[in-house]
């Protein structure tokens, strides 16, 4: 019977395959693994961080958290693709997804920007690497047209996807949503992360989610986060996702 059903689905154009749970943590849902495998070619984000992102989308939906979804630092768009796919599954197509990026690769690092594990400075990591042939993805370079085409694969309404081009230290002062339900920061460096928190955190609504991708990987990102929240009266709990990712629920 199983073979007959599989043959019927193949005739209809569907490929039925078993998800190999043994290669993933046992607590990660199958639906997360399915989306992760779909977007994996377009993201450098771990399965655990994608899972946290998808659970955040479910959370803001089920709890009717008002506001848009924002990502700063998108590379090929994989994380936003995961967001869009999950929103489509939840039949939620009205939220705007804002993608901020230079679409030309990483901005200039400062002396604050050091890889925590190796002690290498950001400039040292980028020096000598051509962003057009960067097999290590240090430059995080993807042209805007590539990201747009990748987002189209999700079938999320294109009118609700905003592409903001340029250095966030400038573009965030010029254009940003009034209310944010989910904010994902992934620009690695101190100055950009600092600008993102200063410009966007006040717009995150109570109950909204903030995900910081590089808190445990780059000293600059960690420093920007620590400095910003040191000044806040209501200091948030930074929940650990994996070695580098952190998640905050704004209260």
N, C-alpha and C positions, 0 to 999 in steps of 0.2 A: 504493500500500500504506500509506504514511504517513497519508493522509487517512482510509482505512478504519479503521486502528487508532485514530486520534484520535476518530472517530465512535463506535466501540465503547466507548471509555473514557467519552465524554460520556454515552452511554446508561446506563452503569453509575454515573454521578454524579460522575465525576472530570473536573477541568479540567486539561488538559495544556498547559503553557506553557513557553517557553524562558526560562531565567534569563539576564538581560542582564548578562553579565560585564563589558561595556565600561564600565559605570558604577561598577564596584567594582575594587579592587586585584586584579591577576591571580593573586596567591598565596593569596587567600582561597578556601577550599574551597566548592563548590556547596552542600554540606549546611549549612555555616554561613550562607551567604546565604539559604537557604530559611528557616531558623529566625529569622534576623534580620528578614526581611521579615514574618514572622508576629508577632513581638513588638514591632516598631518603633513601633506606635501607643502602646505602654505603657512606653516607656523613652526616656530622653534620652541613653543611652549610645551611643557610636560603634560602627560595625561592627568596628573593630579590637579594641575592648574586649570586645565580645560574643564575638568569635572567641577571644580569650585565655581568656575565661570557659569557653567550650565545650571548648577544648583542655584546660583544667584539670580539667574533669569527666571527660574521657576519661583523663587522666593518673592521677587518683586511683582510677579504676576499674581500669585495666589494671595498676596497681602495687599494688592491694589496700591502699590507704591507708585505715586505719581512722578512723572518726569521722563527724560530721554536717557539714552544710553550713549556713553562717550568712551572712546579709546584714543589715547595719545601714544603714538608709536605703533604702526600697524604692520610693517614689513609687507608681506604678500596678502594680508587681510585674513589670515586663518582664524584668529580669535573672533573677529567680527562675523566671519562666515559661520562659525559655531553658534554665535548668538542668534544670527538670522535664522539658521536652520531650526533651532530650538523654539524661537518665536513662531515660526511657521507651524511647527508641530502643535504648539499651544493655541493656534489660531489667533495669534496676537499680531496684527499687521499695522497698527497705527503708531507705534512708538518710532521716534526718529533715532537713527544710528548715526552718530557723528564720528568721522575718522580724521584725526589730525596727524599729519606726517609731512616731512619735507618732500617725500617721494624722490629724494636724491641721495638717501643714505644718512648716516649719522652726522650730527652736528659736531663742532669742535669741542673735544673734552677739555676739562681744566685739571689743575693739580689735585683736585678732590677726587677725581675719577680713577679709582684703582680697583682692579679685580681682586676681591678679597682672598680667594684661594691661592693665587699665584703671586700677588703683590705687584703685578705689572700695571703700569699706568695706561690709561685709555689711549693716549697718543702712541705709546709703544705697541699696543695691540693692533692699531690701524696702520701704522707706518709700513710701507712696502707692500701693502695689499691693494690690488686693483679692485675697486668695487664692482666692476663689470664681470670679473672672473673670480670673485671671492667665494671659494668653496667652503670656507669656515663660517660664513655669514656674519663676519664681524661688522661689516658696514650696514647690514640690514637694508640693503638697497633693492627696491622694486619700483619701477615706473608706475605712475598713477593709472595708466591705461591697463596695466596688468591687474592691479587691485580692483578696478572697476569690473573687468571681465570676470575675475574670481567671484566677486560679490553677486554678479548676475546669475551664477550657477545655483545660488540659494533660492532664487525666484522671489526674494523679498521685494516688496514694492520699491522701485528705484526712486520714486519721489520722496521717500522717507529715509534715504541714505544721503548724508552730507559729507562731501570730501573737502577738507580744509587744508590747503597747501601752504607750507612754509614752516619756519621756526616757531615753535609754540610760544616762545618768549615774546613774540610779536603778535602772532595770529590770535592768541587767546584774549588779548586786549581788544581785538577788533570784532570778534564774533564767537559767541558761545550761547548755549541754551540757557534759559532762565531757570529751569528745574532739571536736576539730574537724579535719576533713580539708581543708575549703575555706572560707576566710573572705573576705568581700567588704565593704569599708568605703566607704560613700558618703553620709556625713552632712555633708560639706563643712567644718564648723567645727572650730576648735581643741579646745574643751573636749570635744566628743563624740568626736572621733577619739582624743584622749588617753585618755579613759575606755575606749574600745573596745580599744585596744592593751593597756592595763593589765589589763583584766578578761579579755580573750579570747586574746591572743597566747600566754600560758602554756599554754592548753588546745589550741593547734594542735599536732598530733603531728609528729614528725620526718618530713619528706617531704611535709608538708601545704603548701597554697598559700595565700598572702595576696595579695589584690588591693586596691590603694588607688586609688580612682577619681579623687580630686581633688588629687593631689600636685602637679601642675603648673598647677592652675587657681586654687586658693585658698591664700594664704600661711599661714592657720591650720592647714589640714590638713598642709601640708608641714612646718611647724614642729613639730607634734605628733609626726609620724613621725620627724623628725631627732632631736628631743630624746629620744624613747623609745629609739631604737636606739643613741644615743650612750652610753647607760648599759649596753648589752649587751656582754658579753665577746666573744660570737660575732656580729659584725656581719654582717647579710645583704647580698647584692647586690640592689639595686633595679633590676630589668630594665624598660626602657622599653617600653610597649605603644604609646602614642601621645603626644601633647604633654602629657597630664595623667595617664594611667594608669600605674601601676607594679605589678610582680608580683615576689613573693618566694617562693622555695622554702625552707622552714625546714629547717635542718640540725641 
